[in-house]
Each structure stands twice: as structure tokens, then as C-alpha cells.
Amino acid sequence: MNEAVRKPTLEMVRQWLPNPALWLGVGSAVALFIAYYTLFVDWKDKWFEWTGYYSHGVLVPFLAAYMVWMRREELARAEPRPSLWAFALIVPALLLRLLGYLAPSSTISSLSFLMLIYGITAAVWGWNFVRLLWFPILFLGFMMPLPGVLFDEISQPAQDWSTTVADTILRTVGYETRRVGNFIYIPGGFDLDVGVPCSGFKMVVSMATFAAFFAYYIGTSLGRQLILVVSAIPIAILINGLRIALIGMVGTKWGEAAGLKFHDWSGYLVLIVAFAALFQIGRWLGWRR
């Protein structure tokens, strides 16, 4: 009697219990959160700091999750093949995390985070899943703040190019400007100091992030996807230069207060224009969706 009752009961428990791979995945996620908690806090602080350089970062995990959802049919067909070779990534990743914590270096820890995600994916589901998800995982890199050296290498040229574009536009429409470095003098008008916050770095990074997602979304060839991503950089610089020029025009025509007010809200306007330009390029490249 007891044996007859026990067998159906055990069978019911097995049916209710999730797949062991799911438990392993959940456990890995919890361990990942604990191991990288301080890094996540650093990222969050960068995402919400007043400069807004990495404000796009908070959206990146959701965009990456949508990329994974786009591959749901292929993932459903794929057969899990957990691999012990994944520890060739997991162990170095954990050592890098320890080094990044002790140094401390958020750059090293960020690199180890990506390595560990790849390693866990291979360990739990297999390298065939890594092949399906390599780009959504790599895309998570867009939420990570750049190291200071790389930030300078991008922001300084962007600052110079944006100033050049703005000065060229102002001269083209009839303003007699005088440029000194990244400062544009408009005689009798609203002078423009193109500092790092106005360099276009924020737009370049935001546009590159969106372009990478959009290129994956439209489903065209790899070559055309690369063209779309690369095109985001000149678009961002040109649009940012246009914004700077418009600030100068508004400030010169309607006064300093109007120029400053336009400066505060025009960033959203030009971002819409930049995204619209990117959408159009996507259509030219054969947007399939």
C-alpha cells in the first residue's frame, strides 16, 4: 500500500521539479550577482551620474534579453550539451574578477564578467548555445563604462570634430566666427565653449549602442550590419555639431537665456533626428523586419 502511494508521489514531484539545467542556471545567476555586486553598484552609479555619459547603460540588459528572445526558436531546437571545457573560461574569469576587486579596476572586472557569462552558458547549456548567443552576450559590453584612457581617446577627437562641424555650419549660413581650439567666438553674438560634456561622446556611445542592436534586429548580411554600426559615428558627430551650431544661432538671435534653454532640451531633439537617420540607412541596407 505504502509502495503504491509512494511511486505516484515521487513521479509527481519529479514532474514539478524543473530541469536540473534550470536549477544550475538559477544558482549560477545568484552566485554571479553576489560575486559582482560591487561592480554592479559601480555601473549603476555611472548610469545615473549627472554627466549622463552612460545613461543608455540601464537599457542594455533589456535590449540583450530581447535579442535572446529573437533566437527563441533556434534555442528551443538546440540540444543542451554541457561542457567541462567551459571551465577554461570560468576559472580565468573568476581570477580576473579577484584581481579587479583587489586592484581595484572596474575595467578588469567588466572583462571578467563577459568571460564568465560565456563560460557559464557553455557549462550549463553547451558551446552550441554560445554560438547562438555570442552577440547578445557581447552586446552587454555597451552597458560597461569605458576606462579613462579610452574615454579620452574617444571624447577628445569627438570634441574637436563637433567643433569643426559647428563652426563650418555657422560660417556656411553667414556667421563670421573665430575659432580658438574648441571655443567658437561669434562677434556680437552667443559664444560657444564646446567642452567635454558637449563633445558628442554621449551621442556617439548611445548611437553606437542602438546601431549595434538595430543591426542585429534588421537581420541583413554581416557586411551591411557593420556598415550600419560604423555609420552611427559620423551621424552622431554631424548631428551633435548641428546642435552646437543651432545653440549659437538661437543664443545670438534671442539672447543668452534662450541659448542656454535651447542647450538644455535640444539634446533630445537631435537624438530623435539621429535615430531617424539611422533608421533610413537601415532601410537602404535592406531592413527585413
PyMOL commands that set and color helices and strands:
alter all, ss='L'
color gray80, all
select helices_A, chain A and resi 2-16+20-35+37-47+55-70+72-77+84-102+106-124+127-143+148-172+196-198+201-218+222-254+256-284
alter helices_A, ss='H'
color red, helices_A
select strands_A, chain A and resi 178-180+183-185+192-193
alter strands_A, ss='S'
color yellow, strands_A
deselect
rebuild
show_as cartoon
